[in-house]
Amino acid sequence: MITARQSRAARALLGWTQETLADKARVSLTALKRLESESGLEVYESTRDEVRPTFEHAGIVLLNSDQGVGVMLVDRKGQT
């Protein structure tokens, strides 16, 4: 699962706006804003299912442990 904070942090690492992510993930801007909201709005799982692989394809690793959650941008240069 991707959290609101992870989505915002991943976008910041990539330099993407909400509009850019919504376009790349093929979700509505409204759905993305709901995902990134801290107000507890309900988010369809299909929205999360589109956003997560979009980030992963761009080199983002979503981290989740007993110590907390985060994101990491992986440098994929030279990988096949």
N, C-alpha and C positions, 0 to 999 in steps of 0.2 A: 504494500500500500504506500502511496505517496502522500505526504502531509502538505498542508498549505505552506509552511515554512520551507520545506524542501523544494517545492516548486518555485517559490520566489527566489531562493538562494541559487538554484540551478539556472534560472533565467539570468540572474546577475552574473554568474560565472561565464555564461555564454554571450552576454550582452544582448539578450533578446528582450523585446517588449512583450506585453501580453498579447498584442495583436499578432506578432511574429509566431509565438508559440501556438496560438489558436489556429493559425493558418497551417503551420507545419503538422500539427497533431490532428487537423481536420475536425476540430470541435468548435462550437460557437464561442464567441468572446464572453457571452453571458455565463456559459457553463464553466469556462476557465476562471472567471472572476469568482464564481461560487466556490470552486476548488481552492482558490488562494485566499478566500475570506477566513478570518479568525472568528467570525460570528456564529459558527456552528450551523451554517446553512447545509441542507441536504444536497449531496452530490451523487449523481448517478455513477455507478461503478464503471460503466462504459466510458465515461469521461476519463477516469483514472487509467483505464485500460488503453486509452489512446495516447495519453500524455507520457506515461512512463516509458514506453519503447521509443518515443520520439526523443526524449532526453538521452536514453541509453545509446541510441544511434549516433547522437551528437557527442558522445564521450563522457556522459555523466554517469557516475555510479552512486546509487542511493544507498546510504549507510543506515543501519538500524541495529542497535545493540542494547544491552541492558543499561548502558551508560548514557544513551541518548540516540538522536537521529542526526543525520547530516548529509552532505553531498560532497563528491569529489570529482574533479574534472581530470580524466585520464588523457595523457598525451599518447595518441595512437600513431604518431609518425613512425614510419619504418615497420609497422606491423602489417602482416598480410591477412 
